């Protein structure tokens, strides 16, 4: 099994193929006619095949449609194209040995190119794509702020900090959160499908990789300490790391290929019509990730996505427009502001819209939430002073901070001294003092057992915020760093090259293609989904589910072993997840698409 399909060495692939296949399709007639074919013969044939002039000749021998398909396979790197052949080894491109077929642990078969062939074939593949996919330049291609990906990340993280990214029963974010995100970040949503949280999910995945965010079944949680640690890196480091994650998370298109393709187009835009229809959603997802990374721009023309190089702009610090905080507590923050400025404002205010500039407003509740997570109140006041906020704003914010610190209820273990002599003794004894923190207080009250909730209710009614500073900073368990490849289905899958002619059993499964029992994902009504589930249970096949999400299962594509299907008003599939071997329940009405895995 391999994680990066395009990294497979051609010599390893040929040696893994069955001997009859190599004899019939790879070796020349004179070589194949030998009674014994030695490893030296195969090595020599491989060495001859990979010569640039021979690779180019093999490409030129392909039909024009196959040349285009081959070029697109190489362009897409570790994404490749879906293979719809009953037997992948019968695909003309596979027989040409310029590409190979591989199947994943998710039961999907795709076609990939070899990294080592790219340079020899690149100029021919670029010409092939441009011959069929160039369109005239559209209007209104606006440049993008260089650090916008970081701005978007700060916004998503800040919304998580304010508990705005809780999930509904279907595992999705509430409509109010989606609407707010669309006002503040470019979601690059596809009008034809419900994918408005595409970029949000990509950002969350990156933030989970460095501990800034963690995800539970019910919400996205914010880690202040990890955020501060991340912000300690310079902007270029953060931007480059985020861009690399976005690119790799969606299969890692060959960026040198993309760059030279755009350059050869000489200002014209390139259409996704080069892709077979069944591969266009994967291509669009990769395009959106590349746009988020600031590499390419895209638009829609005649219902087809077209792309070109992204135009970026940056502003020298000396020319940057200042953040303006106004007497009515509103703020205007230029889009091209340092991302850290947006974060600092978000500790005390709410961003409300973006139209060339961010507009927001300072908010007492948001400030109190930040203080409860342990944000230093002095830093907030200092930020306002540095941006020359009006005196009434600074004084009011100081009053909000004072009100927050008036009292608090704590669940932490407390040591209470009743005598001045004892207090001095404790403070002077270093071995004990090192583990204590002095809490200045006018009076300390012990709440009667069982009356905690009643006291909180009364204090709230009197206008007190009873939370302790730093109380709501969640203790996060250290987790291993998440690789971008674990984020997406085909990027996270493990791939095994197809090296043998499919067995009759597999051919029978392939014959199901196009029916409701085929392995390709398809949208069906509930009764047909139940028929497919029953078929899979009866034959012992795995199922591939595109699931909408439910309270304890997030949206995504799952490969499962079906165990049973409970019929009734609200049918439920009981199944075992192949990756974790854990048993889960899937609501049939929330299965968007279903397929029967061939493996």
C-alpha positions as CSV (number, residue, x, y, z in Angstrom):
1,X,0.0,0.0,0.0
2,X,1.2,3.5,-0.8
3,X,0.0,7.0,0.3
4,X,1.4,9.1,-2.6
5,X,0.3,7.2,-5.8
6,X,2.4,9.3,-8.2
7,X,5.6,8.5,-6.3
8,X,5.5,4.8,-7.3
9,X,8.6,3.9,-9.3
10,X,8.0,2.6,-12.8
11,X,10.4,-0.3,-12.3
12,X,8.7,-1.4,-9.1
13,X,5.3,-1.3,-10.9
14,X,6.5,-3.5,-13.9
15,X,8.1,-6.0,-11.6
16,X,4.9,-6.3,-9.6
17,X,2.8,-7.1,-12.7
18,X,2.1,-10.8,-13.4
19,X,4.5,-12.4,-15.8
20,X,2.0,-13.3,-18.5
21,X,0.9,-9.6,-18.6
22,X,4.4,-8.4,-18.9
23,X,5.2,-10.9,-21.7
24,X,2.0,-10.0,-23.6
25,X,2.0,-6.2,-23.2
26,X,5.3,-4.8,-22.2
27,X,8.1,-6.8,-23.8
28,X,8.8,-6.7,-27.5
29,X,8.0,-9.8,-29.6
30,X,11.6,-11.0,-29.7
31,X,12.0,-10.6,-26.0
32,X,8.6,-12.3,-25.2
33,X,9.4,-15.2,-27.5
34,X,12.2,-16.4,-25.3
35,X,11.5,-19.6,-23.3
36,X,12.9,-18.0,-20.2
37,X,12.7,-14.2,-19.5
38,X,15.4,-13.2,-17.1
39,X,15.3,-10.2,-14.7
40,X,18.0,-8.7,-16.9
41,X,15.7,-8.8,-19.9
42,X,13.0,-6.9,-18.0
43,X,15.5,-4.4,-16.6
44,X,16.8,-3.7,-20.1
45,X,13.3,-3.3,-21.4
46,X,12.5,-0.9,-18.5
47,X,15.7,1.2,-19.2
48,X,14.8,1.4,-22.9
49,X,11.1,2.3,-22.2
50,X,11.9,5.3,-19.9
51,X,14.2,7.1,-22.3
52,X,12.6,10.5,-23.0
53,X,12.3,9.9,-26.8
54,X,10.6,6.6,-26.3
55,X,8.1,8.0,-23.7
56,X,7.3,10.8,-26.1
57,X,6.8,8.4,-29.0
58,X,4.5,6.3,-26.9
59,X,2.4,9.4,-26.0
60,X,2.2,10.4,-29.7
61,X,0.9,7.0,-30.6
62,X,-2.2,7.5,-28.4
63,X,-5.5,8.7,-29.8
64,X,-6.1,12.4,-29.2
65,X,-8.8,11.7,-26.6
66,X,-6.4,9.4,-24.7
67,X,-3.6,12.0,-24.9
68,X,-5.9,14.4,-23.2
69,X,-6.9,11.9,-20.5
70,X,-3.2,11.1,-19.9
71,X,-2.3,14.8,-19.6
72,X,-5.1,15.4,-17.1
73,X,-4.0,12.4,-15.0
74,X,-0.5,13.8,-14.8
75,X,-1.8,17.3,-14.0
76,X,-3.8,16.1,-11.0
77,X,-0.9,14.4,-9.3
78,X,-2.1,12.3,-6.4
79,X,-5.7,12.8,-7.3
80,X,-5.7,11.1,-10.6
81,X,-8.9,10.1,-12.5
82,X,-11.5,7.6,-11.7
83,X,-11.3,4.3,-13.6
84,X,-14.6,3.0,-14.9
85,X,-13.3,-0.1,-16.6
86,X,-14.5,-3.5,-15.5
87,X,-10.8,-4.6,-15.7
88,X,-8.5,-1.6,-15.1
89,X,-5.6,-3.4,-16.9
90,X,-7.7,-3.3,-20.1
91,X,-7.7,0.5,-20.1
92,X,-5.8,1.8,-23.2
93,X,-3.7,4.2,-21.0
94,X,-2.7,1.4,-18.6
95,X,-1.7,-0.8,-21.6
96,X,0.4,2.1,-22.8
97,X,2.3,1.9,-19.5
98,X,2.3,5.7,-19.2
99,X,-0.1,5.5,-16.3
100,X,-1.2,2.8,-14.0
101,X,-4.4,1.8,-12.1
102,X,-4.6,1.5,-8.3
103,X,-7.4,0.7,-5.9
104,X,-7.7,2.1,-2.4
105,X,-8.7,0.7,0.9
106,X,-12.0,2.6,0.3
107,X,-12.8,0.4,-2.7
108,X,-12.2,3.1,-5.3
109,X,-10.0,2.6,-8.4
110,X,-8.2,5.5,-10.0
111,X,-5.5,6.1,-12.6
112,X,-2.2,7.8,-11.8
113,X,0.9,8.9,-13.6
114,X,4.6,8.3,-12.7
115,X,6.6,11.3,-11.3
116,X,9.6,10.2,-13.2
117,X,7.8,10.6,-16.6
118,X,6.5,14.1,-16.0
119,X,9.4,16.1,-17.4
120,X,9.8,14.1,-20.5
121,X,6.1,14.4,-21.4
122,X,5.3,17.8,-20.0
123,X,5.5,20.0,-23.1
124,X,3.4,17.5,-25.1
125,X,0.8,17.3,-22.3
126,X,0.5,21.1,-22.0
127,X,-0.1,21.4,-25.8
128,X,-2.7,18.7,-25.6
129,X,-4.6,20.5,-22.8
130,X,-4.5,23.9,-24.3
131,X,-5.7,22.5,-27.6
132,X,-9.1,21.6,-26.0
133,X,-9.5,23.7,-22.9
134,X,-8.5,27.4,-23.5
135,X,-11.2,30.1,-23.2
136,X,-11.1,33.8,-23.6
137,X,-10.2,35.9,-20.6
138,X,-13.2,36.9,-18.4
139,X,-13.7,40.3,-16.9
140,X,-13.3,41.5,-13.3
141,X,-10.5,39.3,-12.1
142,X,-9.6,41.1,-8.9
143,X,-6.3,40.6,-7.0
144,X,-6.4,38.9,-3.6
145,X,-4.7,40.1,-0.4
146,X,-1.6,38.0,0.1
147,X,-2.4,37.1,3.7
148,X,-6.1,36.5,3.2
149,X,-5.9,32.8,4.0
150,X,-4.5,33.7,7.5
151,X,-7.3,36.3,7.9
152,X,-9.8,33.6,7.1
153,X,-8.2,31.2,9.6
154,X,-8.3,33.9,12.4
155,X,-12.0,34.4,11.7
156,X,-12.9,30.7,11.9
157,X,-10.8,30.3,15.1
158,X,-12.4,33.3,16.7
159,X,-15.8,32.0,15.9
160,X,-14.9,28.7,17.6
161,X,-13.6,30.7,20.6
162,X,-17.0,32.4,20.9
163,X,-18.7,29.0,20.7
164,X,-20.4,29.8,17.4
165,X,-19.3,26.6,15.7
166,X,-21.5,24.2,17.5
167,X,-23.1,21.4,15.4
168,X,-26.7,20.6,14.8
169,X,-28.3,17.2,15.0
170,X,-27.1,16.5,11.4
171,X,-23.5,17.2,12.4
172,X,-23.5,20.5,10.4
173,X,-23.0,24.1,11.6
174,X,-26.1,26.1,12.2
175,X,-27.4,28.4,9.5
176,X,-26.5,31.5,11.4
177,X,-22.8,30.4,11.5
178,X,-22.8,29.6,7.8
179,X,-24.3,33.0,6.9
180,X,-21.7,34.8,9.1
181,X,-18.9,32.8,7.5
182,X,-20.1,33.7,4.0
183,X,-20.0,37.4,5.1
184,X,-16.5,37.3,6.4
185,X,-14.6,34.7,4.3
186,X,-14.7,33.5,0.7
187,X,-16.3,30.1,1.1
188,X,-15.8,29.3,-2.6
189,X,-19.2,27.5,-2.4
190,X,-20.5,25.5,-5.4
191,X,-24.0,26.6,-6.2
192,X,-24.8,23.1,-7.4
193,X,-24.0,21.3,-4.2
194,X,-24.3,21.9,-0.4
195,X,-20.6,22.6,0.2
196,X,-20.8,26.0,1.8
197,X,-18.5,24.9,4.6
198,X,-15.7,23.6,2.3
199,X,-13.1,26.2,3.2
200,X,-14.2,26.3,6.8
201,X,-13.6,22.5,7.0
202,X,-10.2,22.9,5.4
203,X,-9.2,25.6,7.9
204,X,-10.5,23.5,10.8
205,X,-8.4,20.5,9.6
206,X,-5.3,22.6,9.5
207,X,-6.0,24.1,12.9
208,X,-6.6,20.6,14.3
209,X,-3.1,19.7,12.9
210,X,-1.4,22.2,15.2
211,X,-3.8,22.0,18.1
212,X,-5.4,25.4,17.7
213,X,-8.8,23.7,17.3
214,X,-10.2,20.3,18.4
215,X,-13.4,18.7,17.3
216,X,-16.0,16.8,19.3
217,X,-19.2,15.3,18.2
218,X,-21.0,18.5,19.2
219,X,-18.7,21.5,18.5
220,X,-15.4,22.9,17.4
221,X,-13.3,23.9,20.5
222,X,-10.6,26.6,20.7
223,X,-7.2,26.3,22.4
224,X,-5.9,29.8,23.4
225,X,-2.4,28.5,24.3
226,X,-1.9,26.7,21.0
227,X,-3.1,29.8,19.1
228,X,-0.6,32.1,20.9
229,X,2.2,29.6,20.1
230,X,1.2,29.5,16.5
231,X,1.1,33.3,16.3
232,X,4.6,33.5,17.6
233,X,5.8,32.2,14.2
234,X,6.3,34.9,11.6
235,X,3.6,35.6,9.0
236,X,5.5,34.0,6.1
237,X,6.0,30.7,8.0
238,X,2.4,30.5,8.9
239,X,1.2,31.4,5.4
240,X,3.5,28.8,3.7
241,X,2.5,26.1,6.2
242,X,-1.2,26.7,5.7
243,X,-0.8,26.8,1.9
244,X,1.2,23.6,1.9
245,X,-1.5,21.9,4.0
246,X,-4.3,23.1,1.7
247,X,-2.5,21.8,-1.4
248,X,-1.7,18.4,0.0
249,X,-5.1,18.0,1.6
250,X,-6.7,17.9,-1.8
251,X,-4.4,15.5,-3.6
252,X,-1.5,17.7,-4.4
253,X,-1.9,18.7,-8.1
254,X,1.5,19.1,-9.8
255,X,2.2,22.8,-9.2
256,X,5.1,23.0,-11.7
257,X,2.7,21.6,-14.3
258,X,0.0,24.1,-13.3
259,X,2.4,27.0,-13.4
260,X,3.8,26.1,-16.9
261,X,0.3,25.3,-18.2
262,X,-0.9,28.8,-17.2
263,X,2.2,30.4,-18.6
264,X,1.7,28.6,-21.9
265,X,-1.9,29.8,-22.1
266,X,-0.5,33.4,-22.4
267,X,-3.3,35.1,-20.4
268,X,-6.2,32.9,-21.6
269,X,-8.1,30.9,-19.0
270,X,-8.2,27.1,-18.8
271,X,-11.5,25.2,-18.5
272,X,-12.3,22.2,-16.4
273,X,-14.1,20.7,-19.4
274,X,-10.9,18.8,-20.0
275,X,-12.0,16.5,-17.1
276,X,-14.5,13.7,-17.6
277,X,-17.8,14.7,-16.0
278,X,-17.5,12.1,-13.2
279,X,-14.1,13.7,-12.1
280,X,-15.2,17.4,-12.2
281,X,-16.2,17.6,-8.5
282,X,-12.8,16.3,-7.4
283,X,-11.2,18.8,-9.8
284,X,-13.3,21.7,-8.5
285,X,-12.4,20.8,-4.9
286,X,-8.7,20.9,-5.8
287,X,-9.2,24.2,-7.6
288,X,-10.9,25.7,-4.5
289,X,-8.0,24.5,-2.3
290,X,-5.5,26.1,-4.7
291,X,-7.4,29.4,-4.7
292,X,-7.5,29.4,-1.0
293,X,-3.7,28.9,-1.1
294,X,-3.4,32.0,-3.3
295,X,-2.1,30.0,-6.3
296,X,-4.9,30.1,-8.8
297,X,-8.1,32.1,-9.4
298,X,-11.2,30.6,-10.8
299,X,-14.6,31.8,-12.2
300,X,-17.6,30.2,-13.7
301,X,-18.3,30.8,-17.4
302,X,-21.2,29.1,-19.3
303,X,-21.7,26.8,-16.3
304,X,-18.1,25.6,-16.5
305,X,-15.3,26.5,-14.1
306,X,-12.2,28.2,-15.6
307,X,-9.0,29.0,-13.9
308,X,-5.8,31.1,-14.2
309,X,-3.0,32.4,-12.0
310,X,-4.1,34.2,-8.9
311,X,-3.1,37.9,-8.7
312,X,-1.9,38.8,-5.3
313,X,-1.2,42.2,-3.7
314,X,0.6,43.2,-0.5
315,X,1.0,46.5,1.2
316,X,4.3,47.7,2.9
317,X,3.9,48.3,6.6
318,X,4.6,52.0,6.1
319,X,1.5,52.3,3.7
320,X,-0.9,50.1,5.7
321,X,-4.2,51.7,6.6
322,X,-4.7,51.9,10.4
323,X,-7.4,50.2,12.3
324,X,-10.0,52.8,13.4
325,X,-12.0,52.4,16.6
326,X,-14.9,54.9,16.8
327,X,-16.7,56.5,19.7
328,X,-19.8,54.4,19.1
329,X,-17.7,51.2,19.7
330,X,-17.7,50.2,16.1
331,X,-14.4,49.5,14.3
332,X,-13.1,49.6,10.7
333,X,-10.3,47.2,10.0
334,X,-8.8,47.2,6.5
335,X,-8.8,43.9,4.7
336,X,-5.1,44.1,4.2
337,X,-4.4,44.4,8.0
338,X,-2.0,42.2,9.7
339,X,-3.9,39.0,10.6
340,X,-2.8,39.4,14.2
341,X,-4.8,42.7,14.3
342,X,-7.9,40.8,13.4
343,X,-7.3,38.3,16.2
344,X,-6.7,41.0,18.8
345,X,-9.9,42.8,17.9
346,X,-11.8,39.5,18.0
347,X,-10.9,39.1,21.7
348,X,-13.1,42.1,22.5
349,X,-15.4,42.5,19.5
350,X,-17.4,40.9,16.8
351,X,-16.6,41.1,13.1
352,X,-19.9,41.7,11.2
353,X,-19.1,42.1,7.5
354,X,-16.4,42.4,4.9
355,X,-16.6,44.8,1.9
356,X,-13.0,46.0,1.2
357,X,-12.8,46.6,5.0
358,X,-14.0,44.5,8.0
359,X,-16.6,46.2,10.1
360,X,-17.2,45.2,13.6
361,X,-18.2,46.3,17.1
362,X,-16.8,45.9,20.6
363,X,-19.0,43.7,22.7
364,X,-19.1,43.1,26.4
365,X,-20.1,39.5,26.2
366,X,-17.3,38.6,23.8
367,X,-14.8,40.4,26.1
368,X,-16.1,38.5,29.1
369,X,-15.8,35.2,27.2
370,X,-12.2,36.0,26.3
371,X,-11.4,36.8,29.9
372,X,-13.0,33.6,31.0
373,X,-10.5,31.8,28.7
374,X,-7.6,33.5,30.3
375,X,-6.9,36.4,27.9
376,X,-4.9,39.1,29.6
377,X,-7.1,42.1,30.1
378,X,-4.1,44.5,30.0
379,X,-3.4,43.4,26.5
380,X,-6.9,44.3,25.3
381,X,-6.7,47.8,26.9
382,X,-3.2,48.3,25.4
383,X,-4.4,47.3,21.9
384,X,-7.2,49.9,22.1
385,X,-4.7,52.6,23.3
386,X,-2.2,51.7,20.6
387,X,-5.0,52.3,18.0
388,X,-6.0,55.6,19.6
389,X,-9.5,54.5,20.6
390,X,-11.6,57.3,21.9
391,X,-11.4,57.9,25.7
392,X,-15.0,56.9,26.3
393,X,-14.4,53.5,24.6
394,X,-11.3,52.8,26.7
395,X,-12.9,53.8,29.9
396,X,-16.0,51.7,29.2
397,X,-13.9,48.6,28.3
398,X,-12.0,49.1,31.5
399,X,-15.3,49.2,33.4
400,X,-16.4,46.0,31.6
401,X,-13.2,44.3,32.8
402,X,-13.6,45.6,36.3
403,X,-17.2,44.2,36.4
404,X,-16.0,40.8,35.2
405,X,-13.4,40.6,38.1
406,X,-15.9,41.7,40.8
407,X,-16.6,38.1,41.9
408,X,-16.2,34.6,40.6
409,X,-17.2,31.0,41.5
410,X,-14.5,28.4,41.2
411,X,-14.4,24.6,41.2
412,X,-10.7,24.6,41.8
413,X,-9.1,23.4,45.1
414,X,-8.7,26.4,47.4
415,X,-6.5,26.9,50.5
416,X,-8.0,29.4,52.9
417,X,-6.0,30.9,55.7
418,X,-7.8,32.4,58.7
419,X,-4.9,34.1,60.4
420,X,-2.3,36.6,59.2
421,X,0.5,34.6,61.0
422,X,-0.4,31.5,59.0
423,X,-0.6,33.4,55.8
424,X,2.9,34.8,56.3
425,X,4.2,31.4,57.2
426,X,2.8,29.9,54.0
427,X,4.1,32.8,51.8
428,X,7.6,32.5,53.3
429,X,7.9,28.7,52.9
430,X,9.2,28.3,49.3
431,X,8.5,24.5,48.8
432,X,4.8,25.2,49.4
433,X,4.6,28.8,47.9
434,X,5.7,27.5,44.6
435,X,2.5,25.6,44.1
436,X,0.1,28.4,45.2
437,X,-1.3,31.5,43.7
438,X,-2.5,34.3,45.9
439,X,-6.1,35.4,45.0
440,X,-6.8,38.9,46.4
441,X,-10.4,39.0,47.7
442,X,-12.6,41.1,49.9
443,X,-14.5,38.1,51.3
444,X,-14.6,34.4,50.6
445,X,-17.9,32.5,50.8
446,X,-18.5,28.8,50.9
447,X,-21.6,27.7,48.9
448,X,-23.8,25.2,50.7
449,X,-23.8,21.8,49.2
450,X,-26.4,21.3,46.5
451,X,-27.1,25.0,46.2
452,X,-24.5,25.8,43.5
453,X,-26.9,26.2,40.6
454,X,-29.3,28.3,42.7
455,X,-26.4,30.7,43.6
456,X,-25.4,31.0,40.0
457,X,-28.9,31.7,39.0
458,X,-29.3,34.5,41.6
459,X,-25.9,36.0,40.7
460,X,-26.8,36.1,37.0
461,X,-30.1,37.8,37.8
462,X,-28.2,40.5,39.7
463,X,-26.0,41.1,36.6
464,X,-22.9,39.3,37.7
465,X,-20.7,37.2,35.5
466,X,-19.6,34.5,38.0
467,X,-17.0,32.8,35.8
468,X,-13.3,32.8,36.9
469,X,-10.7,34.3,34.6
470,X,-9.1,31.4,32.7
471,X,-11.8,29.0,33.9
472,X,-13.1,28.1,30.4
473,X,-9.7,27.5,28.9
474,X,-10.1,23.8,28.0
475,X,-7.4,21.4,29.0
476,X,-6.5,19.8,25.7
477,X,-4.9,16.4,25.5
478,X,-1.7,16.4,23.4
479,X,-2.4,14.8,20.0
480,X,0.0,13.6,17.3
481,X,0.3,16.1,14.5
482,X,-2.3,15.4,11.7
483,X,-0.9,15.1,8.3
484,X,-2.8,16.8,5.4
485,X,-3.1,13.4,3.8
486,X,-5.4,12.2,6.6
487,X,-7.9,15.0,5.8
488,X,-9.4,13.9,2.4
489,X,-10.7,10.6,1.2
490,X,-8.2,10.0,-1.7
491,X,-5.4,11.9,-0.1
492,X,-5.7,9.8,3.1
493,X,-6.4,6.5,1.4
494,X,-3.8,3.8,0.9
495,X,-3.4,2.6,-2.6
496,X,-2.4,-0.7,-4.1
497,X,-1.5,-0.9,-7.8
498,X,-3.6,-3.2,-9.9
499,X,-1.2,-5.9,-11.1
500,X,-3.4,-8.8,-12.1
501,X,-6.4,-9.3,-14.3
502,X,-9.5,-9.1,-12.3
503,X,-11.0,-12.4,-11.1
504,X,-14.4,-13.5,-12.3
505,X,-15.9,-12.4,-9.0
506,X,-14.5,-8.9,-9.4
507,X,-15.7,-8.8,-13.0
508,X,-19.2,-9.7,-11.8
509,X,-19.1,-6.8,-9.3
510,X,-17.9,-4.5,-12.1
511,X,-20.8,-5.7,-14.2
512,X,-23.0,-4.2,-11.5
513,X,-21.6,-0.8,-12.5
514,X,-24.5,1.5,-13.5
515,X,-27.0,-0.4,-11.4
516,X,-27.9,0.4,-7.8
517,X,-25.6,-2.4,-6.7
518,X,-22.5,-0.9,-8.4
519,X,-19.5,0.4,-6.5
520,X,-19.8,4.0,-7.7
521,X,-21.6,6.3,-5.3
522,X,-25.1,7.1,-6.4
523,X,-28.1,9.0,-4.9
524,X,-31.1,6.7,-4.3
525,X,-34.5,6.9,-2.5
526,X,-34.8,5.3,0.9
527,X,-36.4,2.1,-0.3
528,X,-33.6,1.5,-2.9
529,X,-30.9,2.3,-0.3
530,X,-32.4,-0.4,2.0
531,X,-32.3,-2.9,-1.0
532,X,-28.6,-2.1,-1.5
533,X,-28.0,-2.5,2.3
534,X,-29.8,-5.9,2.3
535,X,-27.8,-7.0,-0.8
536,X,-24.5,-6.1,0.9
537,X,-25.4,-7.8,4.2
538,X,-26.5,-11.0,2.2
539,X,-23.3,-11.1,0.1
540,X,-20.9,-9.9,2.8
541,X,-19.8,-6.8,0.8
542,X,-18.6,-3.5,2.3
543,X,-20.6,-0.4,1.6
544,X,-19.3,3.1,0.8
545,X,-21.5,5.8,2.2
546,X,-21.6,9.5,1.6
547,X,-23.2,10.5,4.9
548,X,-24.9,13.8,5.7
549,X,-24.0,13.6,9.4
550,X,-25.8,13.0,12.7
551,X,-25.2,13.9,16.3
552,X,-22.4,11.3,16.8
553,X,-21.2,11.0,13.2
554,X,-19.7,13.9,11.3
555,X,-20.4,14.3,7.6
556,X,-18.1,12.4,5.2
557,X,-17.5,9.3,3.2
558,X,-17.4,6.1,5.2
559,X,-16.5,2.5,4.2
560,X,-18.3,0.1,6.4
561,X,-19.2,-3.5,6.9
562,X,-23.0,-3.6,7.2
563,X,-24.3,-5.8,10.1
564,X,-28.0,-5.2,9.9
565,X,-30.7,-2.8,8.9
566,X,-33.5,-2.0,11.3
567,X,-36.7,-1.2,9.3
568,X,-39.4,1.0,10.4
569,X,-40.4,4.7,10.3
570,X,-36.8,5.8,10.6
571,X,-34.6,2.9,9.3
572,X,-31.1,2.6,10.8
573,X,-28.1,0.8,9.4
574,X,-25.9,-0.8,12.0
575,X,-22.3,-1.2,10.6
576,X,-18.7,-1.5,11.5
577,X,-16.2,1.2,10.4
578,X,-13.4,-0.6,8.6
579,X,-10.7,1.9,9.8
580,X,-11.5,1.8,13.6
581,X,-13.4,-1.5,13.8
582,X,-16.0,0.5,15.9
583,X,-19.7,-0.1,15.5
584,X,-21.9,2.9,14.5
585,X,-25.5,3.6,13.6
586,X,-26.3,5.4,10.3
587,X,-29.7,6.9,9.7
588,X,-30.7,5.7,6.3
589,X,-32.5,9.0,5.5
590,X,-29.1,10.8,5.9
591,X,-27.2,8.6,3.5
592,X,-26.8,11.0,0.5
593,X,-25.1,8.4,-1.8
594,X,-24.3,4.7,-1.5
595,X,-22.1,2.2,-3.3
596,X,-21.1,-1.5,-2.9
597,X,-17.4,-1.8,-2.5
598,X,-15.6,-4.3,-4.9
599,X,-13.0,-5.2,-2.3
